[in-house]
Structures are given as C-alpha cells and as structure tokens.
Amino acid sequence: EGLRLTEGIEESRLRKAWLEVAGEFVARQTEPVSLRQGVLTLRVLQPSMRFHLEQNRAHLLRRLRQKLGSKMVRDVRLVLG
C-alpha cells in the first residue's frame, strides 16, 4: 500500500529524505505512513526506537524541514506498529 500523500510530494522523495535524515539503521526500523496537513506519521517497529526518536524529534524535524521545506512538514507523529 502506498503512502496516502495529500501534500503534493512524491512518496519516493519523502522516503529518500527520511532515509537521509534518519540514517539507514533507523530508517530500516521505521516507515513513513502518511503526510497530512504537514504532519508526517511514522510507523516504528520497536518501543525503544520510538523512545529514541521522541528524544531526537526536534532535530529530525529540523532536518526534514531543511530537505522538504518548512511548509511541507510541521510535525512528526510516531506510532508503534
């Protein structure tokens, strides 16, 4: 199932940006699920990884905004899955 993107950004561009921002190790344990109204939802496999991402959320968000534009990504939501 593809990303339900309504923000006019291609899934491949978003995935590439996330890989660059998160790094390969983190990207393998996470998956962008949707981008709606500037909120990027990421599915996270492990509770410990979710905790790690919560701790680094501001940094990740800043880097995503640099790559995709501040209007594109306003916030990051983490869901366990």
CYANA upper distance limits for C-alpha pairs under 8 A (distance plus 0.5 A):
  2 GLY  CA     11 GLU  CA      8.15
  3 LEU  CA     11 GLU  CA      6.86
  3 LEU  CA     32 PRO  CA      8.00
  3 LEU  CA     33 VAL  CA      6.11
  3 LEU  CA     34 SER  CA      5.91
  3 LEU  CA     35 LEU  CA      8.33
  4 ARG  CA     33 VAL  CA      7.87
  4 ARG  CA     34 SER  CA      5.88
  4 ARG  CA     35 LEU  CA      7.55
  5 LEU  CA      9 ILE  CA      7.49
  5 LEU  CA     10 GLU  CA      8.15
  5 LEU  CA     11 GLU  CA      7.84
  5 LEU  CA     34 SER  CA      6.38
  5 LEU  CA     35 LEU  CA      5.86
  5 LEU  CA     36 ARG  CA      7.15
  6 THR  CA     35 LEU  CA      7.37
  6 THR  CA     36 ARG  CA      6.65
  6 THR  CA     37 GLN  CA      8.40
  7 GLU  CA     35 LEU  CA      7.34
  7 GLU  CA     36 ARG  CA      7.14
  7 GLU  CA     37 GLN  CA      7.62
  7 GLU  CA     38 GLY  CA      8.13
  7 GLU  CA     72 MET  CA      7.72
  9 ILE  CA     13 ARG  CA      7.47
  9 ILE  CA     14 LEU  CA      7.58
 10 GLU  CA     14 LEU  CA      6.98
 11 GLU  CA     15 ARG  CA      6.61
 12 SER  CA     16 LYS  CA      6.51
 13 ARG  CA     17 ALA  CA      6.64
 14 LEU  CA     18 TRP  CA      6.64
 14 LEU  CA     32 PRO  CA      8.47
 14 LEU  CA     68 LEU  CA      8.29
 15 ARG  CA     19 LEU  CA      6.63
 15 ARG  CA     32 PRO  CA      7.46
 16 LYS  CA     20 GLU  CA      6.76
 17 ALA  CA     21 VAL  CA      6.58
 17 ALA  CA     64 LEU  CA      7.29
 17 ALA  CA     67 LYS  CA      6.94
 17 ALA  CA     68 LEU  CA      7.91
 18 TRP  CA     22 ALA  CA      6.20
 18 TRP  CA     23 GLY  CA      8.31
 18 TRP  CA     27 ALA  CA      7.55
 18 TRP  CA     32 PRO  CA      8.41
 18 TRP  CA     64 LEU  CA      7.56
 19 LEU  CA     23 GLY  CA      5.82
 19 LEU  CA     24 GLU  CA      6.53
 19 LEU  CA     27 ALA  CA      5.96
 20 GLU  CA     24 GLU  CA      8.19
 21 VAL  CA     60 LEU  CA      7.01
 21 VAL  CA     63 ARG  CA      6.63
 21 VAL  CA     64 LEU  CA      7.00
 22 ALA  CA     26 VAL  CA      6.15
 22 ALA  CA     27 ALA  CA      6.33
 22 ALA  CA     60 LEU  CA      7.57
 23 GLY  CA     27 ALA  CA      6.45
 24 GLU  CA     28 ARG  CA      6.56
 25 PHE  CA     29 GLN  CA      7.47
 26 VAL  CA     30 THR  CA      6.85
 26 VAL  CA     49 MET  CA      8.17
 27 ALA  CA     31 GLU  CA      7.39
 29 GLN  CA     44 VAL  CA      6.64
 29 GLN  CA     45 LEU  CA      6.12
 29 GLN  CA     46 GLN  CA      7.93
 29 GLN  CA     49 MET  CA      8.14
 30 THR  CA     42 LEU  CA      6.90
 30 THR  CA     43 ARG  CA      5.97
 30 THR  CA     44 VAL  CA      5.03
 30 THR  CA     45 LEU  CA      6.75
 31 GLU  CA     42 LEU  CA      5.88
 31 GLU  CA     43 ARG  CA      5.55
 31 GLU  CA     44 VAL  CA      7.16
 32 PRO  CA     40 LEU  CA      7.58
 32 PRO  CA     41 THR  CA      6.48
 32 PRO  CA     42 LEU  CA      4.89
 32 PRO  CA     43 ARG  CA      6.75
 33 VAL  CA     40 LEU  CA      8.11
 33 VAL  CA     41 THR  CA      6.03
 33 VAL  CA     42 LEU  CA      6.01
 33 VAL  CA     43 ARG  CA      6.83
 34 SER  CA     39 VAL  CA      8.42
 34 SER  CA     40 LEU  CA      6.37
 34 SER  CA     41 THR  CA      5.77
 34 SER  CA     42 LEU  CA      7.88
 35 LEU  CA     39 VAL  CA      5.95
 35 LEU  CA     40 LEU  CA      4.92
 35 LEU  CA     41 THR  CA      6.78
 35 LEU  CA     73 VAL  CA      8.43
 36 ARG  CA     40 LEU  CA      7.18
 38 GLY  CA     71 LYS  CA      7.42
 38 GLY  CA     72 MET  CA      5.90
 38 GLY  CA     73 VAL  CA      4.95
 38 GLY  CA     74 ARG  CA      5.30
 38 GLY  CA     75 ASP  CA      6.94
 39 VAL  CA     73 VAL  CA      6.49
 39 VAL  CA     74 ARG  CA      6.28
 39 VAL  CA     75 ASP  CA      5.29
 39 VAL  CA     76 VAL  CA      6.11
 39 VAL  CA     77 ARG  CA      7.28
 40 LEU  CA     73 VAL  CA      7.05
 40 LEU  CA     74 ARG  CA      8.38
 40 LEU  CA     75 ASP  CA      6.75
 40 LEU  CA     76 VAL  CA      5.30
 40 LEU  CA     77 ARG  CA      6.53
 41 THR  CA     76 VAL  CA      6.42
 41 THR  CA     77 ARG  CA      5.14
 41 THR  CA     78 LEU  CA      6.39
 41 THR  CA     79 VAL  CA      7.70
 42 LEU  CA     76 VAL  CA      7.82
 42 LEU  CA     77 ARG  CA      6.66
 42 LEU  CA     78 LEU  CA      5.53
 42 LEU  CA     79 VAL  CA      6.69
 43 ARG  CA     78 LEU  CA      6.58
 43 ARG  CA     79 VAL  CA      5.49
 43 ARG  CA     80 LEU  CA      6.22
 43 ARG  CA     81 GLY  CA      6.19
 44 VAL  CA     49 MET  CA      7.38
 44 VAL  CA     50 ARG  CA      6.50
 44 VAL  CA     78 LEU  CA      7.14
 44 VAL  CA     79 VAL  CA      6.46
 44 VAL  CA     80 LEU  CA      5.42
 44 VAL  CA     81 GLY  CA      6.32
 45 LEU  CA     49 MET  CA      7.81
 45 LEU  CA     50 ARG  CA      8.32
 45 LEU  CA     80 LEU  CA      6.47
 45 LEU  CA     81 GLY  CA      5.96
 46 GLN  CA     50 ARG  CA      6.80
 46 GLN  CA     80 LEU  CA      7.52
 47 PRO  CA     51 PHE  CA      6.72
 47 PRO  CA     80 LEU  CA      7.41
 48 SER  CA     52 HIS  CA      6.74
 49 MET  CA     53 LEU  CA      6.65
 50 ARG  CA     54 GLU  CA      6.62
 50 ARG  CA     78 LEU  CA      7.30
 50 ARG  CA     79 VAL  CA      8.36
 50 ARG  CA     80 LEU  CA      7.82
 51 PHE  CA     55 GLN  CA      6.79
 52 HIS  CA     56 ASN  CA      6.92
 53 LEU  CA     57 ARG  CA      6.09
 54 GLU  CA     78 LEU  CA      8.39
 56 ASN  CA     60 LEU  CA      6.67
 57 ARG  CA     61 LEU  CA      6.47
 57 ARG  CA     76 VAL  CA      7.85
 58 ALA  CA     62 ARG  CA      6.61
 59 HIS  CA     63 ARG  CA      6.79
 60 LEU  CA     64 LEU  CA      6.60
 61 LEU  CA     65 ARG  CA      6.61
 61 LEU  CA     73 VAL  CA      8.08
 61 LEU  CA     74 ARG  CA      8.24
 61 LEU  CA     75 ASP  CA      7.22
 61 LEU  CA     76 VAL  CA      7.27
 62 ARG  CA     66 GLN  CA      6.84
 63 ARG  CA     67 LYS  CA      6.90
 64 LEU  CA     68 LEU  CA      6.41
 64 LEU  CA     69 GLY  CA      8.01
 64 LEU  CA     73 VAL  CA      7.59
 65 ARG  CA     69 GLY  CA      5.14
 65 ARG  CA     70 SER  CA      5.04
 65 ARG  CA     71 LYS  CA      8.27
 65 ARG  CA     72 MET  CA      7.72
 65 ARG  CA     73 VAL  CA      6.49
 65 ARG  CA     74 ARG  CA      8.33
 66 GLN  CA     70 SER  CA      7.48
 68 LEU  CA     72 MET  CA      6.70
 68 LEU  CA     73 VAL  CA      7.72
 69 GLY  CA     73 VAL  CA      7.36
 70 SER  CA     74 ARG  CA      6.99
